[in-house]
Amino acid sequence: MANMDHIIEPDRQGIWIAATFIVALLALVVAIVGVSRNNDLMYMTQTELLLINDKIEALQTVAPPPAAPAATAE
């Protein structure tokens, strides 16, 4: 029966370390891209909300239209 002291064979340990490092680096890059996209989306959403708020305030502060002139009695 084979020696079962190690999960990873000692002569292949370097390959596993390199592969693990590459996977961790890839996960870091994916996380950074995700945070960056989320930040951009949050910025755009807040900008749109501010623009909508400005439009609502402009509609509320507009003076009501002048009353129609009274129809002349004939």
C-alpha positions as CSV (number, residue, x, y, z in Angstrom):
1,M,0.0,0.0,0.0
2,A,1.2,3.5,-0.8
3,N,2.5,5.9,1.8
4,M,-0.5,8.2,2.9
5,D,1.4,10.7,5.0
6,H,0.8,13.6,2.5
7,I,-2.3,14.8,0.7
8,I,-0.1,16.4,-1.9
9,E,3.0,14.6,-3.0
10,P,6.1,16.6,-1.9
11,D,7.5,16.7,-5.5
12,R,4.3,18.3,-6.8
13,Q,3.9,20.8,-4.0
14,G,5.4,23.7,-6.0
15,I,2.9,23.2,-8.8
16,W,0.0,23.3,-6.4
17,I,1.4,26.4,-4.7
18,A,1.7,28.2,-8.1
19,A,-1.8,27.1,-9.1
20,T,-3.3,28.3,-5.8
21,F,-1.5,31.6,-6.2
22,I,-2.9,32.1,-9.7
23,V,-6.4,31.2,-8.6
24,A,-6.2,33.7,-5.7
25,L,-4.8,36.4,-8.0
26,L,-7.7,35.8,-10.5
27,A,-10.2,36.0,-7.6
28,L,-8.6,39.3,-6.5
29,V,-8.9,40.8,-10.0
30,V,-12.5,39.7,-10.4
31,A,-13.3,41.2,-7.0
32,I,-11.7,44.5,-7.9
33,V,-13.5,44.7,-11.2
34,G,-16.8,43.9,-9.4
35,V,-16.2,46.7,-6.8
36,S,-15.3,49.1,-9.6
37,R,-18.4,48.4,-11.6
38,N,-20.6,48.6,-8.5
39,N,-19.1,52.0,-7.7
40,D,-19.7,53.3,-11.2
41,L,-23.3,52.0,-11.1
42,M,-23.9,53.7,-7.7
43,Y,-22.5,57.0,-9.1
44,M,-24.8,56.9,-12.1
45,T,-27.9,56.0,-10.0
46,Q,-27.3,58.8,-7.6
47,T,-26.8,61.3,-10.5
48,E,-30.0,60.2,-12.1
49,L,-31.9,60.5,-8.7
50,L,-30.5,64.0,-8.3
51,L,-31.6,65.0,-11.8
52,I,-35.1,63.6,-11.2
53,N,-35.2,65.5,-7.9
54,D,-34.3,68.7,-9.6
55,K,-37.1,68.1,-12.2
56,I,-39.6,67.5,-9.5
57,E,-38.6,70.6,-7.6
58,A,-38.8,72.6,-10.8
59,L,-42.3,71.4,-11.5
60,Q,-43.4,72.2,-7.9
61,T,-42.0,75.7,-8.0
62,V,-43.5,76.7,-11.4
63,A,-46.2,79.3,-10.9
64,P,-49.7,78.0,-11.8
65,P,-50.8,79.1,-15.2
66,P,-52.8,82.3,-15.3
67,A,-56.6,81.9,-15.2
68,A,-58.3,81.9,-18.5
69,P,-60.0,85.3,-19.2
70,A,-63.6,85.3,-18.4
71,A,-65.8,84.8,-21.4
72,T,-67.5,87.9,-22.5
73,A,-71.2,87.9,-22.0
74,E,-73.1,88.3,-25.3
